[in-house]
Amino acid sequence: GNDFRVTLGASRTISTPANPTDGQQIIFQVTQSSGGSATINWDTGYEFSSGLPQPTLSTAAGKTDLLGFIYNSAKGSWLLAAFVDGFG
């Protein structure tokens, strides 16, 4: 799939999706549980830029952040292309 949803009950590491195709796009919907303040660590298959660095997630309970990645086969990485925080 291309739409991944998780409610964070604790901090987690997000694994790299298997068998991507060049140009494939994925969206992560990350929601804080009622406890809030959980964090994400990203597997080595993700890449962030100076213009759009690894984001800090919303920490309030129930807030949802969206992260969009596109796969670049030449780099062998999922590149962060969009981040919108604080829904909910």
GROMACS elastic network, one bead per residue, 0.5 to 0.9 nm:
[ bonds ]
;  ai    aj funct       b0    kb
    1     4     6  0.73936   500
    1    26     6  0.79852   500
    2    24     6  0.82582   500
    2    25     6  0.66388   500
    2    27     6  0.62367   500
    2    28     6  0.84089   500
    3    26     6  0.59286   500
    3    27     6  0.50654   500
    3    28     6  0.61522   500
    3    29     6  0.76234   500
    4    26     6  0.75903   500
    4    27     6  0.61526   500
    4    29     6  0.61506   500
    4    30     6  0.83605   500
    5    27     6  0.83912   500
    5    28     6  0.57732   500
    5    30     6  0.59948   500
    5    31     6  0.78904   500
    6    28     6  0.77847   500
    6    29     6  0.63944   500
    6    30     6  0.51752   500
    6    31     6  0.62399   500
    6    32     6  0.85944   500
    7    10     6  0.88732   500
    7    29     6  0.84002   500
    7    30     6  0.59692   500
    7    32     6  0.56785   500
    7    33     6  0.58746   500
    7    62     6  0.86545   500
    7    64     6  0.86441   500
    8    11     6  0.65923   500
    8    12     6  0.74289   500
    8    30     6  0.71422   500
    8    31     6  0.61279   500
    8    32     6  0.51292   500
    8    33     6  0.55211   500
    8    35     6  0.89252   500
    8    36     6  0.78421   500
    8    37     6  0.87894   500
    8    38     6  0.61393   500
    8    39     6  0.78810   500
    8    40     6  0.86745   500
    9    12     6  0.87667   500
    9    32     6  0.71279   500
    9    33     6  0.54232   500
    9    34     6  0.80199   500
    9    35     6  0.72310   500
    9    36     6  0.78069   500
    9    38     6  0.69408   500
   10    32     6  0.88591   500
   10    33     6  0.83675   500
   10    35     6  0.86692   500
   10    36     6  0.85410   500
   10    37     6  0.82724   500
   10    38     6  0.51775   500
   10    39     6  0.73550   500
   10    40     6  0.89728   500
   11    37     6  0.83764   500
   11    40     6  0.56737   500
   11    41     6  0.77736   500
   12    38     6  0.78564   500
   12    39     6  0.65806   500
   12    40     6  0.50617   500
   12    41     6  0.61849   500
   12    42     6  0.85836   500
   13    39     6  0.86319   500
   13    40     6  0.56108   500
   13    42     6  0.56038   500
   13    43     6  0.66263   500
   14    17     6  0.89605   500
   14    40     6  0.68903   500
   14    41     6  0.62922   500
   14    42     6  0.51370   500
   14    43     6  0.58870   500
   15    18     6  0.89813   500
   15    42     6  0.68816   500
   15    43     6  0.52331   500
   15    44     6  0.83137   500
   15    45     6  0.78571   500
   15    46     6  0.89989   500
   16    42     6  0.81513   500
   16    43     6  0.59955   500
   16    44     6  0.74809   500
   16    45     6  0.53791   500
   16    46     6  0.71500   500
   16    77     6  0.88180   500
   16    78     6  0.81385   500
   17    20     6  0.68367   500
   17    45     6  0.83374   500
   17    78     6  0.89809   500
   20    23     6  0.85833   500
   20    24     6  0.66409   500
   20    71     6  0.69298   500
   20    73     6  0.83094   500
   21    24     6  0.54513   500
   21    71     6  0.68605   500
   21    72     6  0.82082   500
   21    73     6  0.71974   500
   22    25     6  0.89894   500
   22    70     6  0.81579   500
   22    71     6  0.55155   500
   22    72     6  0.54646   500
   22    73     6  0.50849   500
   22    74     6  0.82945   500
   23    70     6  0.58012   500
   23    71     6  0.51257   500
   23    72     6  0.61253   500
   23    73     6  0.78180   500
   24    69     6  0.82960   500
   24    70     6  0.55711   500
   24    71     6  0.53204   500
   24    72     6  0.81674   500
   24    78     6  0.89531   500
   25    68     6  0.71196   500
   25    69     6  0.56715   500
   25    71     6  0.64915   500
   25    78     6  0.86822   500
   26    67     6  0.82796   500
   26    68     6  0.57738   500
   26    69     6  0.53693   500
   26    70     6  0.64892   500
   26    71     6  0.84357   500
   26    78     6  0.89316   500
   27    66     6  0.67271   500
   27    67     6  0.55922   500
   27    69     6  0.64405   500
   28    65     6  0.79801   500
   28    66     6  0.56556   500
   28    67     6  0.51268   500
   28    68     6  0.64874   500
   28    69     6  0.84072   500
   29    64     6  0.64608   500
   29    65     6  0.58311   500
   29    67     6  0.67600   500
   30    57     6  0.83622   500
   30    63     6  0.82217   500
   30    64     6  0.53641   500
   30    65     6  0.52622   500
   30    66     6  0.64640   500
   30    67     6  0.80797   500
   31    36     6  0.87309   500
   31    58     6  0.84791   500
   31    61     6  0.80706   500
   31    62     6  0.59902   500
   31    63     6  0.55208   500
   31    65     6  0.64641   500
   31    66     6  0.89619   500
   31    87     6  0.88737   500
   32    35     6  0.72996   500
   32    37     6  0.70402   500
   32    38     6  0.67701   500
   32    57     6  0.88367   500
   32    58     6  0.75897   500
   32    59     6  0.67397   500
   32    60     6  0.67698   500
   32    61     6  0.52150   500
   32    62     6  0.50097   500
   32    63     6  0.56178   500
   32    64     6  0.65692   500
   32    65     6  0.87887   500
   33    36     6  0.53397   500
   33    37     6  0.85086   500
   33    38     6  0.82128   500
   33    60     6  0.85427   500
   33    61     6  0.54720   500
   33    62     6  0.56246   500
   33    63     6  0.81947   500
   34    60     6  0.82132   500
   34    62     6  0.61023   500
   35    38     6  0.80638   500
   35    59     6  0.89899   500
   35    60     6  0.80885   500
   35    61     6  0.58381   500
   35    62     6  0.86452   500
   36    58     6  0.83639   500
   36    59     6  0.52537   500
   36    60     6  0.51669   500
   36    62     6  0.72536   500
   36    63     6  0.83203   500
   37    57     6  0.83051   500
   37    58     6  0.75358   500
   37    60     6  0.66004   500
   37    61     6  0.75967   500
   38    57     6  0.83303   500
   38    58     6  0.89620   500
   38    59     6  0.69348   500
   39    56     6  0.80432   500
   39    57     6  0.68745   500
   39    59     6  0.83446   500
   40    56     6  0.87767   500
   40    57     6  0.80025   500
   42    45     6  0.78141   500
   42    46     6  0.64758   500
   42    47     6  0.88367   500
   42    54     6  0.88601   500
   43    46     6  0.62341   500
   44    47     6  0.75793   500
   44    77     6  0.81652   500
   45    76     6  0.71985   500
   45    78     6  0.60702   500
   45    79     6  0.87907   500
   46    69     6  0.83900   500
   46    71     6  0.89866   500
   46    76     6  0.89321   500
   46    77     6  0.54119   500
   46    79     6  0.60275   500
   46    80     6  0.74304   500
   47    53     6  0.86969   500
   47    54     6  0.82335   500
   47    77     6  0.61498   500
   47    78     6  0.59439   500
   47    80     6  0.64072   500
   48    51     6  0.83601   500
   48    52     6  0.62880   500
   48    53     6  0.50297   500
   48    54     6  0.56279   500
   48    55     6  0.88962   500
   48    78     6  0.86728   500
   48    79     6  0.61392   500
   48    80     6  0.56121   500
   48    81     6  0.85865   500
   49    52     6  0.50500   500
   49    53     6  0.50207   500
   49    54     6  0.77356   500
   49    79     6  0.81470   500
   49    80     6  0.76537   500
   50    53     6  0.53410   500
   50    54     6  0.89051   500
   52    55     6  0.76396   500
   52    80     6  0.71562   500
   52    81     6  0.75481   500
   52    82     6  0.78292   500
   52    83     6  0.82011   500
   53    80     6  0.81467   500
   54    80     6  0.80517   500
   55    67     6  0.88377   500
   55    83     6  0.73718   500
   56    59     6  0.86719   500
   56    85     6  0.89857   500
   57    64     6  0.86240   500
   57    65     6  0.67583   500
   57    85     6  0.70106   500
   57    86     6  0.84047   500
   58    61     6  0.85457   500
   58    63     6  0.63591   500
   58    64     6  0.72655   500
   58    65     6  0.67955   500
   58    85     6  0.63256   500
   58    86     6  0.59197   500
   59    62     6  0.86951   500
   59    63     6  0.72925   500
   59    86     6  0.88659   500
   60    63     6  0.57806   500
   60    86     6  0.84650   500
   61    64     6  0.89658   500
   62    87     6  0.85372   500
   62    88     6  0.64949   500
   63    85     6  0.79806   500
   63    86     6  0.53776   500
   63    87     6  0.54860   500
   63    88     6  0.50530   500
   64    84     6  0.89279   500
   64    85     6  0.65795   500
   64    86     6  0.56279   500
   64    88     6  0.61809   500
   65    83     6  0.73901   500
   65    84     6  0.58004   500
   65    86     6  0.56849   500
   65    87     6  0.63026   500
   66    82     6  0.78357   500
   66    83     6  0.57055   500
   66    84     6  0.52169   500
   66    85     6  0.62471   500
   66    86     6  0.86914   500
   66    87     6  0.85064   500
   67    80     6  0.72441   500
   67    81     6  0.77897   500
   67    82     6  0.57175   500
   67    84     6  0.66828   500
   67    85     6  0.84813   500
   68    79     6  0.84225   500
   68    80     6  0.60026   500
   68    81     6  0.55492   500
   68    83     6  0.64026   500
   68    84     6  0.88841   500
   69    78     6  0.57182   500
   69    79     6  0.52210   500
   69    81     6  0.52664   500
   69    82     6  0.69876   500
   70    77     6  0.83977   500
   70    78     6  0.54581   500
   70    79     6  0.53510   500
   70    80     6  0.67350   500
   70    81     6  0.66232   500
   71    75     6  0.84983   500
   71    76     6  0.74452   500
   71    77     6  0.58903   500
   71    79     6  0.61567   500
   72    75     6  0.55089   500
   72    76     6  0.58717   500
   72    77     6  0.56465   500
   72    78     6  0.62645   500
   72    79     6  0.69875   500
   73    77     6  0.67361   500
   73    78     6  0.86154   500
   74    77     6  0.80659   500
   75    78     6  0.84082   500
   80    83     6  0.77778   500
   84    87     6  0.82113   500
